[in-house]
Amino acid sequence: MDQHIAESVGRPDLIRLDDRLVCLRFETMKVVSALAAVRHLLDTGAVRRGDTLLDSSSGIYAYALALACHRYGMRCHIVGSTTVDHTLRTQLAVLGATLEQMEPCSDLKLDQKRRVERIHEILAEHPEYHWMRQYHDDIHYLGYRAIADRIREATGAAGLTVVGGVGSGASTGALARYLRAAPSGSADVRLVGVQPYGSVTFGAEHVSDPEIIIAGIGSSIPFGNVSHELYDTLHWISFDAALAGSVDLLRRHAVFAGLSTGAGYLAARHERERTPGRTVLFIAADTGHRYVDTVYARHREAVPLATLAPRDVTDRSELALPWSRMDWNRARAEAPAPDSYVPAR
């Protein structure tokens, strides 16, 4: 029996959509990393019960950290993006978390930059606060070990392709790392990362999406938790293509999930057809409730998936909307993230 709702919320479902396509469905995925990170900090003495944990968030991590703080008797302070909505603001308030929300801004890079600057200001005023650094501290990998074990038990991890939004790098990176750590010869695991156009993480900042940048799977600043050398393949997917994927996933399989899941589903279907004999698992990081008005209400605009196919590119200068695919071949990042964005631990 679970001791707290966070443990239940963070436990994913494994759903087989067809013989070679599996959905790893979370209610709220980042609860997994937040719970394990806070537990680790307590166990190692880095923080004590009653301390204040601080971080920046565009929404989902704020909820995850608030739940983890509630579970372990910690205080929570969030510097939130303009994208934090009324429902989440209300939940955070009731859970006892404090939220500082940035003023409306159409420039996501400026929004992230302002949040980081505000974090530094708060730490100068309150050096006793602990900055969780969800984008840069690899303690956020820890919670995915048990999930990797579960995936291995269910699929065998032989001939397995994992597909998911890159985001902070923790979920896809951790799953690949733990799955590949299986006994020699039993872990043929490929990792496919999904990115929005405009994200700097894998060098697509020169291509903008006229609709919107898909929040949560890309970034306008470098993230220290992204281990580029773990990824075999990358897909860049536009808002319109992801919308089509989200609608098809609900219509065809009754899975109601967020926009990043629609993008991952689209990429996973393509990888399944491209690599016969492999099982393809894609991550559904959250439910579709936040996207009812922006995505699902526009379901009549969704194009049939049969009309969509990626443009295969060999260089990022060739990237083009609505969908591009590139073999990354586990290459390392070209340069480390700047010191201003990656704080010392």
Secondary structure, DSSP 4 states (H G I P E B T S, - for coil): --SSHHHHHTPPEEEEEETTEEEEE-SBTHHHHHHHHHHHHHHTTSS-TTPEEEEEESSHHHHHHHHHHHHHT-EEEEEE-TT--HHHHHHHHHHT-EEEEPPP-S-HHHHHHHHHHHHHHHHHH-TTSEE--TTT-GGGGGGGHHHHHHHHHHHTTSSEEEEEE-TTSHHHHHHHHHHHTSSTTS--EEEEEEE-TT-TTTT-TTS--SS---TTT--SS--TT--GGG-SEEEEE-HHHHHHHHHHHHHHH---B-HHHHHHHHHHHHHHHHSTT-EEEEEE-BBSGGGTTTTGGGGGGPPPGGG--PEEESSGGG--SSEEEEE-TTPPPSSPPPTTTS---
